[in-house]
C-alpha cells in the first residue's frame, strides 16, 4: 500500500504528545527513580537486609530495560511511518 507522507500527521497533536511523553518525560521520571533507589538506606528496604546492593542493581536493570523500550517506541513513532507502528506502541 502506498501512503501519502503529507497525511501522516498526528491527530490533533496527540502523536506529538505521545512522542514527547515517551521520549522525554518517561525517561526523566525513570532517571529520578534510579537516583531515589541509589540513595536508599538499608533500613528503608525491609526484607532485603544486607542485600540492598543486589536490590539496587536489579531495579537499575529493570529501569534500563524500560528506558530502552520507551526510547525505542518514541523513535518508532517519530521515524517509522508505517501502519504496524501503532500496534507495536500499544
PyMOL Python script that loads the backbone (N, CA, C, O; Angstrom):
from pymol import cmd

cmd.read_pdbstr("""\
ATOM      1  N   UNK A   1       0.828  -1.176   0.000  1.00  0.00           N
ATOM      2  CA  UNK A   1       0.000   0.000   0.000  1.00  0.00           C
ATOM      3  C   UNK A   1       0.874   1.242   0.000  1.00  0.00           C
ATOM      4  O   UNK A   1       1.893   1.308   0.688  1.00  0.00           O
ATOM      5  N   UNK A   2       0.465   2.198  -0.766  1.00  0.00           N
ATOM      6  CA  UNK A   2       1.191   3.459  -0.802  1.00  0.00           C
ATOM      7  C   UNK A   2       0.486   4.465   0.096  1.00  0.00           C
ATOM      8  O   UNK A   2      -0.741   4.551   0.113  1.00  0.00           O
ATOM      9  N   UNK A   3       1.276   5.217   0.835  1.00  0.00           N
ATOM     10  CA  UNK A   3       0.727   6.218   1.734  1.00  0.00           C
ATOM     11  C   UNK A   3       1.276   7.576   1.362  1.00  0.00           C
ATOM     12  O   UNK A   3       2.443   7.714   0.993  1.00  0.00           O
ATOM     13  N   UNK A   4       0.425   8.572   1.464  1.00  0.00           N
ATOM     14  CA  UNK A   4       0.834   9.942   1.210  1.00  0.00           C
ATOM     15  C   UNK A   4       1.511  10.469   2.470  1.00  0.00           C
ATOM     16  O   UNK A   4       0.882  10.532   3.526  1.00  0.00           O
ATOM     17  N   UNK A   5       2.787  10.849   2.373  1.00  0.00           N
ATOM     18  CA  UNK A   5       3.546  11.321   3.527  1.00  0.00           C
ATOM     19  C   UNK A   5       2.905  12.552   4.177  1.00  0.00           C
ATOM     20  O   UNK A   5       3.029  12.752   5.385  1.00  0.00           O
ATOM     21  N   UNK A   6       2.215  13.379   3.372  1.00  0.00           N
ATOM     22  CA  UNK A   6       1.588  14.570   3.939  1.00  0.00           C
ATOM     23  C   UNK A   6       0.424  14.205   4.857  1.00  0.00           C
ATOM     24  O   UNK A   6       0.050  14.994   5.724  1.00  0.00           O
ATOM     25  N   UNK A   7      -0.146  13.026   4.676  1.00  0.00           N
ATOM     26  CA  UNK A   7      -1.275  12.605   5.503  1.00  0.00           C
ATOM     27  C   UNK A   7      -0.824  12.019   6.835  1.00  0.00           C
ATOM     28  O   UNK A   7      -1.646  11.795   7.724  1.00  0.00           O
ATOM     29  N   UNK A   8       0.477  11.769   6.979  1.00  0.00           N
ATOM     30  CA  UNK A   8       0.975  11.169   8.210  1.00  0.00           C
ATOM     31  C   UNK A   8       1.277  12.244   9.241  1.00  0.00           C
ATOM     32  O   UNK A   8       2.437  12.562   9.505  1.00  0.00           O
ATOM     33  N   UNK A   9       0.246  12.786   9.805  1.00  0.00           N
ATOM     34  CA  UNK A   9       0.366  13.803  10.843  1.00  0.00           C
ATOM     35  C   UNK A   9      -0.353  13.283  12.073  1.00  0.00           C
ATOM     36  O   UNK A   9      -1.213  12.408  11.979  1.00  0.00           O
ATOM     37  N   UNK A  10      -0.002  13.819  13.210  1.00  0.00           N
ATOM     38  CA  UNK A  10      -0.673  13.416  14.438  1.00  0.00           C
ATOM     39  C   UNK A  10      -2.122  13.885  14.446  1.00  0.00           C
ATOM     40  O   UNK A  10      -2.470  14.857  13.776  1.00  0.00           O
ATOM     41  N   UNK A  11      -2.942  13.207  15.186  1.00  0.00           N
ATOM     42  CA  UNK A  11      -4.349  13.559  15.276  1.00  0.00           C
ATOM     43  C   UNK A  11      -4.501  14.638  16.337  1.00  0.00           C
ATOM     44  O   UNK A  11      -4.537  14.339  17.530  1.00  0.00           O
ATOM     45  N   UNK A  12      -4.588  15.872  15.914  1.00  0.00           N
ATOM     46  CA  UNK A  12      -4.771  16.983  16.839  1.00  0.00           C
ATOM     47  C   UNK A  12      -3.636  17.162  17.835  1.00  0.00           C
ATOM     48  O   UNK A  12      -3.869  17.675  18.929  1.00  0.00           O
ATOM     49  N   UNK A  13      -2.438  16.764  17.502  1.00  0.00           N
ATOM     50  CA  UNK A  13      -1.297  16.925  18.395  1.00  0.00           C
ATOM     51  C   UNK A  13      -1.066  15.753  19.333  1.00  0.00           C
ATOM     52  O   UNK A  13      -0.102  15.769  20.098  1.00  0.00           O
ATOM     53  N   UNK A  14      -1.916  14.743  19.297  1.00  0.00           N
ATOM     54  CA  UNK A  14      -1.759  13.593  20.199  1.00  0.00           C
ATOM     55  C   UNK A  14      -0.515  12.785  19.883  1.00  0.00           C
ATOM     56  O   UNK A  14       0.117  12.253  20.795  1.00  0.00           O
ATOM     57  N   UNK A  15      -0.147  12.680  18.617  1.00  0.00           N
ATOM     58  CA  UNK A  15       1.062  11.942  18.259  1.00  0.00           C
ATOM     59  C   UNK A  15       2.291  12.642  18.830  1.00  0.00           C
ATOM     60  O   UNK A  15       3.177  11.992  19.384  1.00  0.00           O
ATOM     61  N   UNK A  16       2.343  13.954  18.697  1.00  0.00           N
ATOM     62  CA  UNK A  16       3.478  14.710  19.251  1.00  0.00           C
ATOM     63  C   UNK A  16       3.522  14.579  20.767  1.00  0.00           C
ATOM     64  O   UNK A  16       4.599  14.429  21.345  1.00  0.00           O
ATOM     65  N   UNK A  17       2.355  14.635  21.417  1.00  0.00           N
ATOM     66  CA  UNK A  17       2.308  14.482  22.875  1.00  0.00           C
ATOM     67  C   UNK A  17       2.829  13.111  23.288  1.00  0.00           C
ATOM     68  O   UNK A  17       3.585  13.003  24.254  1.00  0.00           O
ATOM     69  N   UNK A  18       2.437  12.071  22.574  1.00  0.00           N
ATOM     70  CA  UNK A  18       2.893  10.719  22.904  1.00  0.00           C
ATOM     71  C   UNK A  18       4.392  10.572  22.691  1.00  0.00           C
ATOM     72  O   UNK A  18       5.068   9.927  23.492  1.00  0.00           O
ATOM     73  N   UNK A  19       4.916  11.154  21.633  1.00  0.00           N
ATOM     74  CA  UNK A  19       6.354  11.093  21.384  1.00  0.00           C
ATOM     75  C   UNK A  19       7.124  11.825  22.486  1.00  0.00           C
ATOM     76  O   UNK A  19       8.148  11.332  22.960  1.00  0.00           O
ATOM     77  N   UNK A  20       6.638  12.989  22.892  1.00  0.00           N
ATOM     78  CA  UNK A  20       7.306  13.748  23.965  1.00  0.00           C
ATOM     79  C   UNK A  20       7.204  12.987  25.288  1.00  0.00           C
ATOM     80  O   UNK A  20       8.163  12.934  26.057  1.00  0.00           O
ATOM     81  N   UNK A  21       6.036  12.403  25.543  1.00  0.00           N
ATOM     82  CA  UNK A  21       5.866  11.651  26.796  1.00  0.00           C
ATOM     83  C   UNK A  21       6.785  10.439  26.841  1.00  0.00           C
ATOM     84  O   UNK A  21       7.402  10.167  27.871  1.00  0.00           O
ATOM     85  N   UNK A  22       6.881   9.709  25.733  1.00  0.00           N
ATOM     86  CA  UNK A  22       7.732   8.517  25.697  1.00  0.00           C
ATOM     87  C   UNK A  22       9.208   8.844  25.587  1.00  0.00           C
ATOM     88  O   UNK A  22      10.044   8.094  26.091  1.00  0.00           O
ATOM     89  N   UNK A  23       9.543   9.941  24.941  1.00  0.00           N
ATOM     90  CA  UNK A  23      10.946  10.258  24.690  1.00  0.00           C
ATOM     91  C   UNK A  23      11.591  11.196  25.686  1.00  0.00           C
ATOM     92  O   UNK A  23      12.817  11.236  25.788  1.00  0.00           O
ATOM     93  N   UNK A  24      10.779  11.965  26.435  1.00  0.00           N
ATOM     94  CA  UNK A  24      11.357  12.944  27.357  1.00  0.00           C
ATOM     95  C   UNK A  24      10.866  12.730  28.791  1.00  0.00           C
ATOM     96  O   UNK A  24      11.663  12.503  29.702  1.00  0.00           O
ATOM     97  N   UNK A  25       9.553  12.803  28.978  1.00  0.00           N
ATOM     98  CA  UNK A  25       9.013  12.737  30.338  1.00  0.00           C
ATOM     99  C   UNK A  25       9.240  11.387  31.002  1.00  0.00           C
ATOM    100  O   UNK A  25       9.643  11.324  32.164  1.00  0.00           O
ATOM    101  N   UNK A  26       8.988  10.320  30.278  1.00  0.00           N
ATOM    102  CA  UNK A  26       9.158   8.988  30.855  1.00  0.00           C
ATOM    103  C   UNK A  26      10.625   8.699  31.212  1.00  0.00           C
ATOM    104  O   UNK A  26      10.884   8.222  32.317  1.00  0.00           O
ATOM    105  N   UNK A  27      11.593   8.967  30.322  1.00  0.00           N
ATOM    106  CA  UNK A  27      12.994   8.762  30.712  1.00  0.00           C
ATOM    107  C   UNK A  27      13.432   9.647  31.877  1.00  0.00           C
ATOM    108  O   UNK A  27      14.229   9.219  32.712  1.00  0.00           O
ATOM    109  N   UNK A  28      12.922  10.877  31.940  1.00  0.00           N
ATOM    110  CA  UNK A  28      13.263  11.753  33.047  1.00  0.00           C
ATOM    111  C   UNK A  28      12.746  11.179  34.365  1.00  0.00           C
ATOM    112  O   UNK A  28      13.450  11.197  35.375  1.00  0.00           O
ATOM    113  N   UNK A  29      11.518  10.673  34.351  1.00  0.00           N
ATOM    114  CA  UNK A  29      10.954  10.059  35.553  1.00  0.00           C
ATOM    115  C   UNK A  29      11.761   8.833  35.963  1.00  0.00           C
ATOM    116  O   UNK A  29      12.005   8.617  37.150  1.00  0.00           O
ATOM    117  N   UNK A  30      12.172   8.035  34.992  1.00  0.00           N
ATOM    118  CA  UNK A  30      12.972   6.844  35.292  1.00  0.00           C
ATOM    119  C   UNK A  30      14.330   7.224  35.873  1.00  0.00           C
ATOM    120  O   UNK A  30      14.829   6.541  36.767  1.00  0.00           O
ATOM    121  N   UNK A  31      14.929   8.296  35.384  1.00  0.00           N
ATOM    122  CA  UNK A  31      16.202   8.771  35.922  1.00  0.00           C
ATOM    123  C   UNK A  31      16.042   9.204  37.378  1.00  0.00           C
ATOM    124  O   UNK A  31      16.880   8.879  38.219  1.00  0.00           O
ATOM    125  N   UNK A  32      14.974   9.931  37.674  1.00  0.00           N
ATOM    126  CA  UNK A  32      14.712  10.338  39.053  1.00  0.00           C
ATOM    127  C   UNK A  32      14.442   9.127  39.945  1.00  0.00           C
ATOM    128  O   UNK A  32      14.841   9.104  41.109  1.00  0.00           O
ATOM    129  N   UNK A  33      13.771   8.135  39.399  1.00  0.00           N
ATOM    130  CA  UNK A  33      13.523   6.902  40.156  1.00  0.00           C
ATOM    131  C   UNK A  33      14.839   6.191  40.460  1.00  0.00           C
ATOM    132  O   UNK A  33      15.023   5.689  41.568  1.00  0.00           O
ATOM    133  N   UNK A  34      15.750   6.140  39.499  1.00  0.00           N
ATOM    134  CA  UNK A  34      17.047   5.499  39.723  1.00  0.00           C
ATOM    135  C   UNK A  34      17.853   6.244  40.780  1.00  0.00           C
ATOM    136  O   UNK A  34      18.509   5.622  41.616  1.00  0.00           O
ATOM    137  N   UNK A  35      17.807   7.563  40.747  1.00  0.00           N
ATOM    138  CA  UNK A  35      18.512   8.349  41.762  1.00  0.00           C
ATOM    139  C   UNK A  35      17.937   8.059  43.144  1.00  0.00           C
ATOM    140  O   UNK A  35      18.678   7.928  44.118  1.00  0.00           O
ATOM    141  N   UNK A  36      16.617   7.960  43.223  1.00  0.00           N
ATOM    142  CA  UNK A  36      15.979   7.663  44.510  1.00  0.00           C
ATOM    143  C   UNK A  36      16.356   6.279  45.013  1.00  0.00           C
ATOM    144  O   UNK A  36      16.563   6.094  46.213  1.00  0.00           O
ATOM    145  N   UNK A  37      16.449   5.307  44.120  1.00  0.00           N
ATOM    146  CA  UNK A  37      16.805   3.944  44.524  1.00  0.00           C
ATOM    147  C   UNK A  37      18.239   3.887  45.045  1.00  0.00           C
ATOM    148  O   UNK A  37      18.513   3.202  46.030  1.00  0.00           O
ATOM    149  N   UNK A  38      19.152   4.603  44.392  1.00  0.00           N
ATOM    150  CA  UNK A  38      20.548   4.556  44.817  1.00  0.00           C
ATOM    151  C   UNK A  38      20.823   5.405  46.056  1.00  0.00           C
ATOM    152  O   UNK A  38      21.912   5.334  46.626  1.00  0.00           O
ATOM    153  N   UNK A  39      19.846   6.207  46.477  1.00  0.00           N
ATOM    154  CA  UNK A  39      20.038   6.989  47.700  1.00  0.00           C
ATOM    155  C   UNK A  39      19.339   6.351  48.904  1.00  0.00           C
ATOM    156  O   UNK A  39      19.265   6.967  49.967  1.00  0.00           O
ATOM    157  N   UNK A  40      18.833   5.141  48.753  1.00  0.00           N
ATOM    158  CA  UNK A  40      18.160   4.443  49.857  1.00  0.00           C
ATOM    159  C   UNK A  40      19.161   3.969  50.913  1.00  0.00           C
ATOM    160  O   UNK A  40      20.319   3.679  50.615  1.00  0.00           O
ATOM    161  N   UNK A  41      18.687   3.902  52.127  1.00  0.00           N
ATOM    162  CA  UNK A  41      19.447   3.308  53.230  1.00  0.00           C
ATOM    163  C   UNK A  41      18.914   1.898  53.472  1.00  0.00           C
ATOM    164  O   UNK A  41      17.808   1.571  53.041  1.00  0.00           O
ATOM    165  N   UNK A  42      19.685   1.072  54.153  1.00  0.00           N
ATOM    166  CA  UNK A  42      19.277  -0.311  54.414  1.00  0.00           C
ATOM    167  C   UNK A  42      17.949  -0.402  55.161  1.00  0.00           C
ATOM    168  O   UNK A  42      17.136  -1.282  54.877  1.00  0.00           O
ATOM    169  N   UNK A  43      17.730   0.481  56.091  1.00  0.00           N
ATOM    170  CA  UNK A  43      16.509   0.425  56.904  1.00  0.00           C
ATOM    171  C   UNK A  43      15.257   0.762  56.091  1.00  0.00           C
ATOM    172  O   UNK A  43      14.147   0.431  56.508  1.00  0.00           O
ATOM    173  N   UNK A  44      15.422   1.410  54.948  1.00  0.00           N
ATOM    174  CA  UNK A  44      14.281   1.810  54.131  1.00  0.00           C
ATOM    175  C   UNK A  44      13.777   0.702  53.225  1.00  0.00           C
ATOM    176  O   UNK A  44      12.724   0.849  52.604  1.00  0.00           O
ATOM    177  N   UNK A  45      14.502  -0.401  53.136  1.00  0.00           N
ATOM    178  CA  UNK A  45      14.116  -1.503  52.252  1.00  0.00           C
ATOM    179  C   UNK A  45      13.943  -2.752  53.101  1.00  0.00           C
ATOM    180  O   UNK A  45      14.869  -3.556  53.208  1.00  0.00           O
ATOM    181  N   UNK A  46      12.773  -2.929  53.707  1.00  0.00           N
ATOM    182  CA  UNK A  46      12.579  -4.111  54.554  1.00  0.00           C
ATOM    183  C   UNK A  46      12.564  -5.386  53.713  1.00  0.00           C
ATOM    184  O   UNK A  46      12.057  -5.410  52.591  1.00  0.00           O
ATOM    185  N   UNK A  47      13.123  -6.421  54.278  1.00  0.00           N
ATOM    186  CA  UNK A  47      13.136  -7.703  53.590  1.00  0.00           C
ATOM    187  C   UNK A  47      14.404  -7.973  52.810  1.00  0.00           C
ATOM    188  O   UNK A  47      14.667  -9.117  52.439  1.00  0.00           O
ATOM    189  N   UNK A  48      15.194  -6.949  52.552  1.00  0.00           N
ATOM    190  CA  UNK A  48      16.422  -7.157  51.794  1.00  0.00           C
ATOM    191  C   UNK A  48      17.645  -7.202  52.702  1.00  0.00           C
ATOM    192  O   UNK A  48      18.651  -7.819  52.352  1.00  0.00           O
ATOM    193  N   UNK A  49      17.570  -6.563  53.852  1.00  0.00           N
ATOM    194  CA  UNK A  49      18.672  -6.627  54.801  1.00  0.00           C
ATOM    195  C   UNK A  49      19.995  -6.199  54.209  1.00  0.00           C
ATOM    196  O   UNK A  49      20.166  -5.049  53.806  1.00  0.00           O
ATOM    197  N   UNK A  50      20.935  -7.139  54.160  1.00  0.00           N
ATOM    198  CA  UNK A  50      22.264  -6.824  53.642  1.00  0.00           C
ATOM    199  C   UNK A  50      22.324  -6.872  52.115  1.00  0.00           C
ATOM    200  O   UNK A  50      23.373  -6.600  51.532  1.00  0.00           O
ATOM    201  N   UNK A  51      21.236  -7.208  51.477  1.00  0.00           N
ATOM    202  CA  UNK A  51      21.214  -7.326  50.019  1.00  0.00           C
ATOM    203  C   UNK A  51      20.706  -6.057  49.345  1.00  0.00           C
ATOM    204  O   UNK A  51      20.111  -6.126  48.270  1.00  0.00           O
ATOM    205  N   UNK A  52      20.928  -4.920  49.953  1.00  0.00           N
ATOM    206  CA  UNK A  52      20.483  -3.656  49.365  1.00  0.00           C
ATOM    207  C   UNK A  52      21.147  -3.419  48.016  1.00  0.00           C
ATOM    208  O   UNK A  52      20.503  -2.937  47.085  1.00  0.00           O
ATOM    209  N   UNK A  53      22.423  -3.751  47.902  1.00  0.00           N
ATOM    210  CA  UNK A  53      23.134  -3.556  46.633  1.00  0.00           C
ATOM    211  C   UNK A  53      22.524  -4.412  45.534  1.00  0.00           C
ATOM    212  O   UNK A  53      22.391  -3.959  44.398  1.00  0.00           O
ATOM    213  N   UNK A  54      22.153  -5.645  45.862  1.00  0.00           N
ATOM    214  CA  UNK A  54      21.508  -6.517  44.866  1.00  0.00           C
ATOM    215  C   UNK A  54      20.166  -5.930  44.442  1.00  0.00           C
ATOM    216  O   UNK A  54      19.819  -5.958  43.262  1.00  0.00           O
ATOM    217  N   UNK A  55      19.413  -5.399  45.403  1.00  0.00           N
ATOM    218  CA  UNK A  55      18.136  -4.755  45.097  1.00  0.00           C
ATOM    219  C   UNK A  55      18.346  -3.566  44.166  1.00  0.00           C
ATOM    220  O   UNK A  55      17.607  -3.397  43.196  1.00  0.00           O
ATOM    221  N   UNK A  56      19.347  -2.743  44.456  1.00  0.00           N
ATOM    222  CA  UNK A  56      19.618  -1.574  43.631  1.00  0.00           C
ATOM    223  C   UNK A  56      20.038  -1.974  42.216  1.00  0.00           C
ATOM    224  O   UNK A  56      19.629  -1.341  41.242  1.00  0.00           O
ATOM    225  N   UNK A  57      20.850  -3.020  42.106  1.00  0.00           N
ATOM    226  CA  UNK A  57      21.252  -3.487  40.780  1.00  0.00           C
ATOM    227  C   UNK A  57      20.071  -4.035  39.995  1.00  0.00           C
ATOM    228  O   UNK A  57      19.931  -3.754  38.805  1.00  0.00           O
ATOM    229  N   UNK A  58      19.232  -4.805  40.646  1.00  0.00           N
ATOM    230  CA  UNK A  58      18.060  -5.373  39.982  1.00  0.00           C
ATOM    231  C   UNK A  58      17.123  -4.266  39.510  1.00  0.00           C
ATOM    232  O   UNK A  58      16.668  -4.283  38.366  1.00  0.00           O
ATOM    233  N   UNK A  59      16.840  -3.325  40.367  1.00  0.00           N
ATOM    234  CA  UNK A  59      15.959  -2.217  39.994  1.00  0.00           C
ATOM    235  C   UNK A  59      16.576  -1.366  38.880  1.00  0.00           C
ATOM    236  O   UNK A  59      15.861  -0.890  37.998  1.00  0.00           O
ATOM    237  N   UNK A  60      17.883  -1.175  38.913  1.00  0.00           N
ATOM    238  CA  UNK A  60      18.552  -0.418  37.857  1.00  0.00           C
ATOM    239  C   UNK A  60      18.474  -1.137  36.525  1.00  0.00           C
ATOM    240  O   UNK A  60      18.315  -0.499  35.484  1.00  0.00           O
ATOM    241  N   UNK A  61      18.583  -2.456  36.545  1.00  0.00           N
ATOM    242  CA  UNK A  61      18.454  -3.229  35.311  1.00  0.00           C
ATOM    243  C   UNK A  61      17.043  -3.115  34.742  1.00  0.00           C
ATOM    244  O   UNK A  61      16.866  -2.973  33.532  1.00  0.00           O
ATOM    245  N   UNK A  62      16.054  -3.177  35.607  1.00  0.00           N
ATOM    246  CA  UNK A  62      14.665  -3.031  35.153  1.00  0.00           C
ATOM    247  C   UNK A  62      14.443  -1.637  34.572  1.00  0.00           C
ATOM    248  O   UNK A  62      13.789  -1.492  33.540  1.00  0.00           O
ATOM    249  N   UNK A  63      14.978  -0.625  35.221  1.00  0.00           N
ATOM    250  CA  UNK A  63      14.846   0.744  34.718  1.00  0.00           C
ATOM    251  C   UNK A  63      15.545   0.885  33.375  1.00  0.00           C
ATOM    252  O   UNK A  63      15.028   1.560  32.485  1.00  0.00           O
ATOM    253  N   UNK A  64      16.704   0.266  33.206  1.00  0.00           N
ATOM    254  CA  UNK A  64      17.432   0.343  31.929  1.00  0.00           C
ATOM    255  C   UNK A  64      16.631  -0.287  30.797  1.00  0.00           C
ATOM    256  O   UNK A  64      16.597   0.244  29.687  1.00  0.00           O
ATOM    257  N   UNK A  65      15.988  -1.413  31.072  1.00  0.00           N
ATOM    258  CA  UNK A  65      15.167  -2.073  30.042  1.00  0.00           C
ATOM    259  C   UNK A  65      13.964  -1.203  29.700  1.00  0.00           C
ATOM    260  O   UNK A  65      13.630  -1.033  28.528  1.00  0.00           O
ATOM    261  N   UNK A  66      13.308  -0.650  30.729  1.00  0.00           N
ATOM    262  CA  UNK A  66      12.164   0.228  30.486  1.00  0.00           C
ATOM    263  C   UNK A  66      12.579   1.482  29.729  1.00  0.00           C
ATOM    264  O   UNK A  66      11.847   1.955  28.860  1.00  0.00           O
ATOM    265  N   UNK A  67      13.745   2.019  30.054  1.00  0.00           N
ATOM    266  CA  UNK A  67      14.254   3.204  29.376  1.00  0.00           C
ATOM    267  C   UNK A  67      14.508   2.915  27.896  1.00  0.00           C
ATOM    268  O   UNK A  67      14.121   3.697  27.028  1.00  0.00           O
ATOM    269  N   UNK A  68      15.154   1.800  27.620  1.00  0.00           N
ATOM    270  CA  UNK A  68      15.418   1.426  26.230  1.00  0.00           C
ATOM    271  C   UNK A  68      14.109   1.228  25.460  1.00  0.00           C
ATOM    272  O   UNK A  68      13.986   1.658  24.313  1.00  0.00           O
ATOM    273  N   UNK A  69      13.148   0.583  26.089  1.00  0.00           N
ATOM    274  CA  UNK A  69      11.855   0.374  25.434  1.00  0.00           C
ATOM    275  C   UNK A  69      11.134   1.676  25.160  1.00  0.00           C
ATOM    276  O   UNK A  69      10.565   1.851  24.083  1.00  0.00           O
ATOM    277  N   UNK A  70      11.146   2.584  26.104  1.00  0.00           N
ATOM    278  CA  UNK A  70      10.483   3.872  25.934  1.00  0.00           C
ATOM    279  C   UNK A  70      11.120   4.682  24.813  1.00  0.00           C
ATOM    280  O   UNK A  70      10.416   5.268  23.990  1.00  0.00           O
ATOM    281  N   UNK A  71      12.440   4.717  24.778  1.00  0.00           N
ATOM    282  CA  UNK A  71      13.126   5.459  23.722  1.00  0.00           C
ATOM    283  C   UNK A  71      12.923   4.812  22.355  1.00  0.00           C
ATOM    284  O   UNK A  71      12.801   5.508  21.347  1.00  0.00           O
ATOM    285  N   UNK A  72      12.888   3.476  22.321  1.00  0.00           N
ATOM    286  CA  UNK A  72      12.624   2.783  21.057  1.00  0.00           C
ATOM    287  C   UNK A  72      11.229   3.128  20.532  1.00  0.00           C
ATOM    288  O   UNK A  72      11.059   3.410  19.346  1.00  0.00           O
ATOM    289  N   UNK A  73      10.240   3.105  21.416  1.00  0.00           N
ATOM    290  CA  UNK A  73       8.870   3.403  20.986  1.00  0.00           C
ATOM    291  C   UNK A  73       8.741   4.845  20.522  1.00  0.00           C
ATOM    292  O   UNK A  73       8.044   5.110  19.543  1.00  0.00           O
ATOM    293  N   UNK A  74       9.394   5.781  21.199  1.00  0.00           N
ATOM    294  CA  UNK A  74       9.362   7.182  20.774  1.00  0.00           C
ATOM    295  C   UNK A  74      10.022   7.335  19.404  1.00  0.00           C
ATOM    296  O   UNK A  74       9.504   8.037  18.535  1.00  0.00           O
ATOM    297  N   UNK A  75      11.151   6.684  19.219  1.00  0.00           N
ATOM    298  CA  UNK A  75      11.819   6.736  17.912  1.00  0.00           C
ATOM    299  C   UNK A  75      10.948   6.118  16.836  1.00  0.00           C
ATOM    300  O   UNK A  75      10.836   6.651  15.732  1.00  0.00           O
ATOM    301  N   UNK A  76      10.329   4.989  17.164  1.00  0.00           N
ATOM    302  CA  UNK A  76       9.489   4.290  16.188  1.00  0.00           C
ATOM    303  C   UNK A  76       8.322   5.174  15.749  1.00  0.00           C
ATOM    304  O   UNK A  76       8.011   5.238  14.560  1.00  0.00           O
ATOM    305  N   UNK A  77       7.675   5.853  16.691  1.00  0.00           N
ATOM    306  CA  UNK A  77       6.576   6.745  16.336  1.00  0.00           C
ATOM    307  C   UNK A  77       7.050   7.923  15.495  1.00  0.00           C
ATOM    308  O   UNK A  77       6.354   8.359  14.578  1.00  0.00           O
ATOM    309  N   UNK A  78       8.230   8.434  15.810  1.00  0.00           N
ATOM    310  CA  UNK A  78       8.730   9.609  15.105  1.00  0.00           C
ATOM    311  C   UNK A  78       9.282   9.279  13.714  1.00  0.00           C
ATOM    312  O   UNK A  78       9.059  10.031  12.765  1.00  0.00           O
ATOM    313  N   UNK A  79       9.994   8.167  13.592  1.00  0.00           N
ATOM    314  CA  UNK A  79      10.745   7.909  12.364  1.00  0.00           C
ATOM    315  C   UNK A  79      10.121   6.889  11.425  1.00  0.00           C
ATOM    316  O   UNK A  79      10.328   6.973  10.214  1.00  0.00           O
ATOM    317  N   UNK A  80       9.375   5.943  11.937  1.00  0.00           N
ATOM    318  CA  UNK A  80       8.860   4.859  11.091  1.00  0.00           C
ATOM    319  C   UNK A  80       7.372   5.091  10.858  1.00  0.00           C
ATOM    320  O   UNK A  80       6.549   4.835  11.736  1.00  0.00           O
ATOM    321  N   UNK A  81       7.044   5.571   9.686  1.00  0.00           N
ATOM    322  CA  UNK A  81       5.657   5.901   9.362  1.00  0.00           C
ATOM    323  C   UNK A  81       5.012   4.725   8.630  1.00  0.00           C
ATOM    324  O   UNK A  81       4.841   4.751   7.411  1.00  0.00           O
ATOM    325  N   UNK A  82       4.663   3.713   9.385  1.00  0.00           N
ATOM    326  CA  UNK A  82       4.000   2.526   8.827  1.00  0.00           C
ATOM    327  C   UNK A  82       2.810   2.187   9.712  1.00  0.00           C
ATOM    328  O   UNK A  82       2.809   2.500  10.903  1.00  0.00           O
ATOM    329  N   UNK A  83       1.797   1.548   9.134  1.00  0.00           N
ATOM    330  CA  UNK A  83       0.615   1.206   9.926  1.00  0.00           C
ATOM    331  C   UNK A  83       0.886   0.267  11.085  1.00  0.00           C
ATOM    332  O   UNK A  83       0.178   0.327  12.090  1.00  0.00           O
ATOM    333  N   UNK A  84       1.882  -0.595  10.982  1.00  0.00           N
ATOM    334  CA  UNK A  84       2.163  -1.539  12.072  1.00  0.00           C
ATOM    335  C   UNK A  84       2.845  -0.898  13.270  1.00  0.00           C
ATOM    336  O   UNK A  84       3.007  -1.545  14.304  1.00  0.00           O
ATOM    337  N   UNK A  85       3.247   0.362  13.148  1.00  0.00           N
ATOM    338  CA  UNK A  85       3.893   1.051  14.268  1.00  0.00           C
ATOM    339  C   UNK A  85       2.930   1.256  15.436  1.00  0.00           C
ATOM    340  O   UNK A  85       3.316   1.103  16.594  1.00  0.00           O
ATOM    341  N   UNK A  86       1.697   1.597  15.140  1.00  0.00           N
ATOM    342  CA  UNK A  86       0.721   1.868  16.200  1.00  0.00           C
ATOM    343  C   UNK A  86       0.471   0.626  17.064  1.00  0.00           C
ATOM    344  O   UNK A  86       0.517   0.740  18.289  1.00  0.00           O
ATOM    345  N   UNK A  87       0.211  -0.550  16.489  1.00  0.00           N
ATOM    346  CA  UNK A  87       0.047  -1.730  17.373  1.00  0.00           C
ATOM    347  C   UNK A  87       1.303  -2.074  18.169  1.00  0.00           C
ATOM    348  O   UNK A  87       1.194  -2.580  19.286  1.00  0.00           O
ATOM    349  N   UNK A  88       2.468  -1.820  17.635  1.00  0.00           N
ATOM    350  CA  UNK A  88       3.709  -2.074  18.378  1.00  0.00           C
ATOM    351  C   UNK A  88       3.771  -1.162  19.594  1.00  0.00           C
ATOM    352  O   UNK A  88       4.147  -1.603  20.680  1.00  0.00           O
ATOM    353  N   UNK A  89       3.412   0.091  19.426  1.00  0.00           N
ATOM    354  CA  UNK A  89       3.462   1.032  20.545  1.00  0.00           C
ATOM    355  C   UNK A  89       2.378   0.719  21.566  1.00  0.00           C
ATOM    356  O   UNK A  89       2.592   0.880  22.768  1.00  0.00           O
ATOM    357  N   UNK A  90       1.228   0.279  21.104  1.00  0.00           N
ATOM    358  CA  UNK A  90       0.158  -0.082  22.049  1.00  0.00           C
ATOM    359  C   UNK A  90       0.583  -1.263  22.877  1.00  0.00           C
ATOM    360  O   UNK A  90      -0.175  -1.723  23.732  1.00  0.00           O
TER     361      UNK A  90
END
""", "prot")
cmd.dss("prot")
cmd.show_as("cartoon", "prot")
cmd.util.cbc("prot")
cmd.orient("prot")
